[in-house]
Amino acid sequence: MPTEILMPALSPTMEEGTLAKWLVKEGDTVSSGDLLAEIETDKATMEFEAVDEGVVGKIIVAEGTEGVKVNSPIAVLLDDGESADDIGETKSQADAAPASDAQKTAPGPQEKTPEPKPQSKPAEAAPKTESGDRIFASPLARRIAKDKGLDLSQIKGSGPKGRIVKADVENATAAPKTEAPKAAATARAPAGPSTDAVIKMYDGRDYEEKPLDGMRKTIAARLTEAKQTIPHFYLRRDIHLDALLKFRGQLNKQLEPRGVKLSVNDFIIKACALALQSVPAANAVWAGDRVLELKPSDVAVAVAIEGGLFTPVLKDADTKSLSALSAEMKDLAARARDRKLAPHEYQGGSFAISNLGMFGIDNFDAVINPPHGAILAVGAGVKKPVVGEDGELAVATVMSVTLSVDHRVIDGALGAELLAAIKDNLENPMVMLA
């Protein structure tokens, strides 16, 4: 029986994607692990591997198709002895239904029976375990499990990355799956005027309509959720940069033969990573009904790309040298702009940095990226008059920063302690090399 190849979920939050490119064509023989296609998610372009073997009988979704729902058919795989004709026969059998008495009556020669409109069936959600983790199984394995009444969450997969394949289900003796009670629909507050209402408001005005891509939809949903559900509070400090700028110039001169050039942002990353170690209670994330206090300093850094942004994570940033952080950040930023980051490279972390200083922004308030406990908004370093310790008026390069904090994770005094540690590291940069 032909096997449908379904649109995969390539990240935990993926609901739809773009089939960017097919790497096979109809008639090609594929084995488990062979590359089938390149798929664009809301964050990256990733390769999709086959989990079963067979012959590509039909490609259902063409290259470049956007908005392909997860678990919807994109191609059909044929087993040995099957042909493309079996695809049509299988569909005909599936669509066949007993005719009513009215339908059995043949129309007269002048009568025409209107053809029924095809109804699209929503794609079934991928099965999940009780803990909410997605279960990865081949389409054939899912169909066999459904026919046999087996619970996929009770079956251990032997395929790539633990995927459940045909042999696992055929040999399974798992208990029949019981239907979970349906959760009551949760009422949602309106998110503003409807599309029709807004369009009507601008009737007669000249505008160009820009459809949302997957990334922009995800950003809109996540930031709306963040501002509605996270109790933000904000802490602000001015940081004097003159010592850091002088120290950076000396280091860059010494590192020039190695082709290394440190940016102010590299120092900020290091300062935040070390501050999280100095104030470990602030190195934490919100996990629904508990707080997770992390041991390493995994720092995310916002990177602007066309149409959105990424927050790649520099893991163990507290243990890495400034030159290593600089090289890693440049690599992550370049691949972020090409949308070539893997999910594990932009997920996780406990703390984030958003730097708009290079755009001339003096200060701003950043939105926390859940489940992070805080995010540091960094403004530009500008020359300002300051009063020195001796009471004399002087000119200094001052950078304004704002720490947005999740009050569920970090209280005011703890947040102030973290920001003070960041300020101390940046104003005494040599300490960061100790």
C-alpha positions as CSV (number, residue, x, y, z in Angstrom):
1,M,0.0,0.0,0.0
2,P,1.5,3.4,-0.9
3,T,2.9,5.4,2.0
4,E,2.3,9.1,2.3
5,I,5.4,11.2,3.2
6,L,4.1,14.0,5.5
7,M,5.4,17.5,6.1
8,P,7.7,17.1,9.1
9,A,7.9,19.1,12.3
10,L,11.5,20.3,12.3
11,S,11.3,22.3,15.5
12,P,9.0,22.1,18.6
13,T,7.1,25.2,17.6
14,M,6.7,24.5,13.8
15,E,3.1,24.5,12.5
16,E,3.8,25.0,8.8
17,G,6.7,25.5,6.5
18,T,7.8,26.2,2.9
19,L,8.9,23.3,0.7
20,A,11.9,25.1,-0.7
21,K,13.4,22.4,-2.9
22,W,13.0,18.7,-3.8
23,L,16.2,16.7,-3.8
24,V,14.5,13.7,-5.4
25,K,12.2,13.3,-8.3
26,E,9.4,10.9,-9.2
27,G,10.7,7.4,-9.9
28,D,13.8,7.7,-7.7
29,T,14.6,4.9,-5.2
30,V,15.3,6.1,-1.7
31,S,16.5,4.5,1.5
32,S,16.2,5.4,5.1
33,G,18.5,8.4,5.8
34,D,18.5,9.7,2.2
35,L,17.8,13.4,1.8
36,L,14.4,14.1,0.3
37,A,13.9,17.9,0.4
38,E,14.9,21.2,1.8
39,I,12.3,22.8,4.0
40,E,12.1,26.3,5.3
41,T,10.7,26.8,8.8
42,D,10.0,30.1,10.4
43,K,13.7,30.3,11.5
44,A,15.9,28.2,9.1
45,T,16.2,26.0,6.0
46,M,16.7,22.4,7.0
47,E,17.2,19.1,5.1
48,F,14.5,16.4,5.5
49,E,15.5,12.7,5.5
50,A,13.6,9.6,4.5
51,V,12.7,7.2,7.3
52,D,11.4,4.4,5.0
53,E,12.7,2.9,1.8
54,G,10.8,2.7,-1.5
55,V,10.3,4.5,-4.8
56,V,9.0,8.1,-5.0
57,G,5.7,7.5,-6.7
58,K,4.2,11.0,-6.7
59,I,5.3,14.5,-5.6
60,I,2.2,16.2,-4.2
61,V,3.6,19.5,-3.1
62,A,5.6,21.5,-5.6
63,E,8.9,23.3,-4.9
64,G,8.4,26.8,-3.5
65,T,5.0,26.1,-1.9
66,E,4.5,28.1,1.2
67,G,2.3,27.5,4.2
68,V,2.4,23.7,4.0
69,K,0.9,22.4,7.3
70,V,2.8,19.9,9.5
71,N,1.6,16.3,8.9
72,S,0.0,17.1,5.5
73,P,1.0,14.8,2.6
74,I,3.8,16.2,0.4
75,A,4.7,13.0,-1.6
76,V,3.9,9.3,-1.9
77,L,6.3,6.4,-1.4
78,L,5.8,3.1,-3.1
79,D,6.8,-0.3,-1.8
80,D,8.2,-3.1,-4.0
81,G,5.7,-4.3,-6.5
82,E,3.5,-1.2,-6.3
83,S,3.0,1.2,-9.1
84,A,1.8,4.8,-9.5
85,D,-1.6,3.4,-10.5
86,D,-2.0,2.1,-6.9
87,I,-2.0,5.7,-5.7
88,G,-5.2,6.5,-7.5
89,E,-6.9,3.2,-6.5
90,T,-6.1,3.8,-2.9
91,K,-7.5,7.3,-3.0
92,S,-10.6,6.0,-4.8
93,Q,-11.2,3.4,-2.1
94,A,-10.7,5.9,0.7
95,D,-13.1,8.3,-0.9
96,A,-15.8,5.7,-1.7
97,A,-18.9,5.8,0.5
98,P,-22.3,4.1,0.4
99,A,-24.7,6.1,-1.8
100,S,-28.1,7.3,-0.5
101,D,-31.3,6.4,-2.2
102,A,-31.4,9.8,-3.8
103,Q,-27.9,9.4,-5.1
104,K,-28.7,6.0,-6.6
105,T,-31.5,7.5,-8.8
106,A,-30.0,8.2,-12.2
107,P,-30.6,11.8,-13.5
108,G,-32.6,12.2,-16.6
109,P,-30.9,13.0,-20.0
110,Q,-31.4,16.7,-19.6
111,E,-30.4,16.8,-15.9
112,K,-27.0,17.4,-14.5
113,T,-26.0,16.4,-11.0
114,P,-23.7,19.1,-9.5
115,E,-20.4,17.6,-8.5
116,P,-19.8,17.7,-4.8
117,K,-17.1,20.2,-3.7
118,P,-14.0,18.5,-2.4
119,Q,-13.6,19.0,1.3
120,S,-10.2,19.4,2.7
121,K,-9.5,17.3,5.8
122,P,-7.4,19.0,8.4
123,A,-4.0,17.3,9.0
124,E,-4.0,15.2,12.2
125,A,-1.7,16.6,14.9
126,A,1.4,14.5,15.5
127,P,0.9,12.2,18.5
128,K,2.5,13.3,21.8
129,T,3.5,11.6,25.0
130,E,1.9,12.5,28.3
131,S,4.6,15.0,29.0
132,G,3.8,16.8,25.7
133,D,6.9,15.6,23.8
134,R,6.2,15.0,20.1
135,I,6.4,11.4,18.9
136,F,8.3,10.9,15.7
137,A,7.0,8.0,13.6
138,S,6.9,7.2,9.9
139,P,3.6,7.6,8.1
140,L,3.4,3.8,7.5
141,A,4.1,3.2,11.2
142,R,1.4,5.6,12.2
143,R,-1.2,4.0,9.9
144,I,-0.4,0.5,11.1
145,A,-0.6,1.6,14.7
146,K,-3.9,3.2,14.1
147,D,-5.3,0.1,12.4
148,K,-4.0,-2.1,15.3
149,G,-5.2,0.3,18.0
150,L,-1.7,0.8,19.4
151,D,-0.4,3.7,21.5
152,L,2.7,5.1,19.8
153,S,3.9,6.6,23.1
154,Q,4.4,3.1,24.4
155,I,6.6,2.0,21.5
156,K,10.3,2.5,21.3
157,G,11.6,3.5,17.9
158,S,14.6,1.9,16.2
159,G,14.9,4.4,13.4
160,P,17.1,7.5,13.1
161,K,16.9,9.6,16.2
162,G,14.5,7.2,17.8
163,R,11.9,7.5,15.1
164,I,9.3,4.7,15.1
165,V,9.3,2.7,11.8
166,K,7.2,-0.1,10.3
167,A,9.1,-3.0,12.0
168,D,8.6,-1.4,15.5
169,V,4.9,-1.3,15.1
170,E,4.5,-4.7,13.6
171,N,6.4,-6.3,16.5
172,A,4.7,-4.2,19.2
173,T,2.4,-5.5,21.9
174,A,1.6,-2.1,23.4
175,A,-1.8,-1.5,25.1
176,P,-4.5,0.1,23.0
177,K,-4.5,3.8,23.1
178,T,-7.2,5.4,25.2
179,E,-8.8,8.7,24.2
180,A,-7.9,11.6,26.4
181,P,-10.7,13.9,27.4
182,K,-11.0,16.9,25.3
183,A,-10.0,20.1,27.0
184,A,-12.5,22.9,27.2
185,A,-11.9,25.7,24.7
186,T,-10.1,28.6,26.3
187,A,-11.7,32.0,25.7
188,R,-9.2,34.4,24.2
189,A,-9.3,38.2,24.5
190,P,-9.6,40.0,21.2
191,A,-6.2,40.9,19.8
192,G,-7.4,44.2,18.2
193,P,-9.5,45.1,15.2
194,S,-10.2,42.4,12.7
195,T,-8.5,42.3,9.3
196,D,-11.6,43.5,7.5
197,A,-12.1,46.4,10.0
198,V,-8.6,47.6,9.5
199,I,-8.8,47.4,5.7
200,K,-12.1,49.2,5.7
201,M,-10.5,52.0,7.9
202,Y,-8.0,52.7,5.1
203,D,-10.4,52.4,2.2
204,G,-9.4,54.9,-0.5
205,R,-5.8,55.3,0.8
206,D,-2.9,54.1,-1.2
207,Y,-1.1,51.1,0.4
208,E,0.7,47.8,-0.4
209,E,-0.4,44.7,1.3
210,K,2.4,42.6,2.7
211,P,1.5,39.0,3.7
212,L,3.1,37.6,6.8
213,D,5.8,34.9,6.4
214,G,6.3,32.2,9.0
215,M,9.0,34.2,10.9
216,R,6.9,37.3,11.3
217,K,3.9,35.3,12.4
218,T,6.0,33.6,15.1
219,I,7.5,36.9,16.3
220,A,4.1,38.5,16.5
221,A,2.7,35.5,18.5
222,R,5.6,35.2,20.9
223,L,6.1,38.8,21.7
224,T,2.3,39.3,22.2
225,E,2.4,36.4,24.6
226,A,5.5,37.7,26.3
227,K,4.0,41.1,27.0
228,Q,0.7,39.7,28.1
229,T,2.0,36.9,30.4
230,I,5.4,38.1,31.7
231,P,5.4,40.7,34.5
232,H,8.2,42.9,33.2
233,F,10.0,45.5,35.3
234,Y,12.9,47.6,34.2
235,L,16.2,48.7,35.7
236,R,18.4,51.4,34.2
237,R,22.1,52.3,34.6
238,D,24.6,54.4,32.8
239,I,28.0,52.7,32.2
240,H,31.2,54.6,31.6
241,L,33.1,53.1,28.6
242,D,36.3,55.0,28.4
243,A,38.4,52.4,30.2
244,L,36.9,49.6,28.1
245,L,37.5,51.5,24.8
246,K,41.1,52.1,25.7
247,F,41.6,48.5,26.7
248,R,39.9,47.3,23.6
249,G,42.2,49.4,21.4
250,Q,45.2,47.9,23.1
251,L,44.0,44.3,22.7
252,N,43.0,44.8,19.0
253,K,46.5,46.1,18.2
254,Q,48.0,43.0,19.8
255,L,45.5,40.7,18.1
256,E,45.8,42.3,14.7
257,P,48.4,39.7,13.4
258,R,45.9,36.9,14.2
259,G,43.1,38.7,12.2
260,V,41.0,39.2,15.4
261,K,39.1,42.4,16.0
262,L,37.1,42.6,19.2
263,S,33.9,44.6,19.3
264,V,32.3,46.4,22.2
265,N,29.5,43.8,22.0
266,D,32.0,41.0,22.6
267,F,32.9,42.6,25.9
268,I,29.2,43.1,26.8
269,I,28.6,39.3,26.2
270,K,31.5,38.4,28.4
271,A,30.5,40.9,31.1
272,C,26.9,39.5,31.2
273,A,28.2,35.9,31.3
274,L,30.5,36.6,34.2
275,A,27.8,38.6,36.0
276,L,25.5,35.6,35.8
277,Q,28.2,33.5,37.6
278,S,28.6,36.2,40.2
279,V,24.8,36.4,40.8
280,P,23.8,32.7,40.2
281,A,20.2,33.1,41.5
282,A,19.6,35.5,38.5
283,N,20.9,32.9,36.0
284,A,17.4,31.3,35.8
285,V,14.4,30.7,33.6
286,W,10.7,30.4,34.2
287,A,9.4,26.8,33.7
288,G,5.7,27.1,34.2
289,D,5.3,25.8,37.8
290,R,9.0,26.2,38.8
291,V,12.2,28.1,38.2
292,L,15.2,26.5,36.7
293,E,18.5,27.9,37.9
294,L,21.2,27.2,35.3
295,K,24.9,26.5,36.1
296,P,26.5,27.6,32.9
297,S,26.1,31.1,31.4
298,D,24.3,30.6,28.1
299,V,23.8,34.0,26.6
300,A,21.5,34.8,23.7
301,V,22.2,37.7,21.4
302,A,19.6,39.3,19.1
303,V,20.6,39.4,15.5
304,A,18.5,41.5,13.0
305,I,17.9,39.8,9.7
306,E,15.6,40.7,6.8
307,G,12.0,40.3,7.9
308,G,12.8,39.5,11.5
309,L,15.4,38.5,14.0
310,F,17.3,35.5,15.5
311,T,18.6,35.1,19.0
312,P,21.5,32.6,18.6
313,V,22.9,31.3,22.0
314,L,26.6,31.4,23.0
315,K,26.8,28.5,25.4
316,D,29.3,28.4,28.3
317,A,30.1,32.1,27.5
318,D,31.7,32.6,30.9
319,T,34.4,30.0,30.2
320,K,35.3,31.3,26.7
321,S,38.0,33.9,25.8
322,L,37.0,37.2,24.2
323,S,38.5,36.2,20.9
324,A,36.6,32.8,21.0
325,L,33.3,34.6,21.7
326,S,34.0,37.1,18.9
327,A,34.7,34.4,16.4
328,E,31.6,32.3,17.5
329,M,29.3,35.4,17.4
330,K,30.5,36.3,13.9
331,D,29.8,32.8,12.7
332,L,26.4,32.6,14.3
333,A,25.4,36.0,13.0
334,A,26.4,35.2,9.4
335,R,24.5,31.9,9.4
336,A,21.5,33.6,11.1
337,R,21.3,36.1,8.2
338,D,21.4,33.2,5.8
339,R,18.8,31.3,7.9
340,K,21.1,28.4,8.3
341,L,21.0,28.0,12.0
342,A,19.9,24.7,13.5
343,P,17.2,24.9,16.2
344,H,19.7,24.0,19.0
345,E,21.7,27.0,18.1
346,Y,18.9,29.5,18.8
347,Q,16.9,27.8,21.5
348,G,17.7,27.8,25.2
349,G,19.8,30.3,27.2
350,S,18.7,32.1,30.4
351,F,19.6,35.7,29.4
352,A,19.6,37.8,26.2
353,I,21.3,40.9,24.9
354,S,19.7,43.3,22.4
355,N,22.1,46.0,21.2
356,L,20.8,48.9,19.1
357,G,23.7,51.2,19.9
358,M,25.1,50.9,16.4
359,F,21.8,52.4,15.1
360,G,22.3,55.5,17.2
361,I,19.6,54.5,19.8
362,D,20.4,56.1,23.2
363,N,18.2,53.7,25.2
364,F,15.1,51.5,24.9
365,D,13.2,48.7,26.7
366,A,13.5,45.2,25.2
367,V,10.8,42.5,25.5
368,I,11.9,39.3,27.3
369,N,12.2,36.2,25.1
370,P,10.5,33.4,27.1
371,P,11.6,31.4,29.0
372,H,14.5,33.8,29.8
373,G,14.6,35.6,33.1
374,A,16.0,38.9,31.7
375,I,17.2,40.7,28.7
376,L,19.7,43.7,28.5
377,A,18.9,46.5,26.1
378,V,22.1,48.3,25.1
379,G,22.2,51.8,23.7
380,A,24.9,53.8,22.0
381,G,28.0,55.1,23.8
382,V,27.9,58.9,23.6
383,K,30.1,61.7,25.0
384,K,28.4,63.3,28.0
385,P,29.4,65.8,30.7
386,V,29.9,63.9,34.0
387,V,30.9,64.9,37.6
388,G,34.0,63.0,38.6
389,E,34.8,61.5,42.0
390,D,36.7,64.7,42.9
391,G,33.7,66.8,42.1
392,E,35.2,68.2,38.9
393,L,33.2,68.3,35.7
394,A,34.6,66.1,32.9
395,V,33.6,64.5,29.6
396,A,33.1,60.7,29.4
397,T,31.7,58.1,27.0
398,V,28.5,56.9,28.6
399,M,26.4,54.0,27.5
400,S,22.8,53.7,28.8
401,V,21.5,50.1,29.4
402,T,18.1,48.8,30.5
403,L,17.6,45.4,32.1
404,S,14.1,44.0,31.5
405,V,13.4,41.5,34.2
406,D,10.7,38.7,34.7
407,H,9.5,39.4,38.2
408,R,8.4,35.8,38.6
409,V,12.1,34.7,38.3
410,I,14.1,37.7,39.6
411,D,13.0,40.2,42.3
412,G,14.0,43.9,42.2
413,A,17.0,43.6,44.5
414,L,18.4,40.6,42.7
415,G,18.0,42.3,39.4
416,A,19.8,45.4,40.7
417,E,22.6,43.1,41.9
418,L,23.0,41.5,38.5
419,L,23.0,44.9,36.7
420,A,25.6,46.2,39.1
421,A,27.8,43.2,38.3
422,I,27.5,43.8,34.6
423,K,28.4,47.5,35.1
424,D,31.4,46.7,37.2
425,N,32.7,44.2,34.6
426,L,32.4,46.7,31.8
427,E,33.9,49.6,33.7
428,N,36.9,47.4,34.9
429,P,37.5,45.3,31.7
430,M,40.8,43.8,32.8
431,V,38.9,42.0,35.6
432,M,37.2,39.9,32.9
433,L,40.5,38.4,31.9
434,A,41.4,37.3,35.4
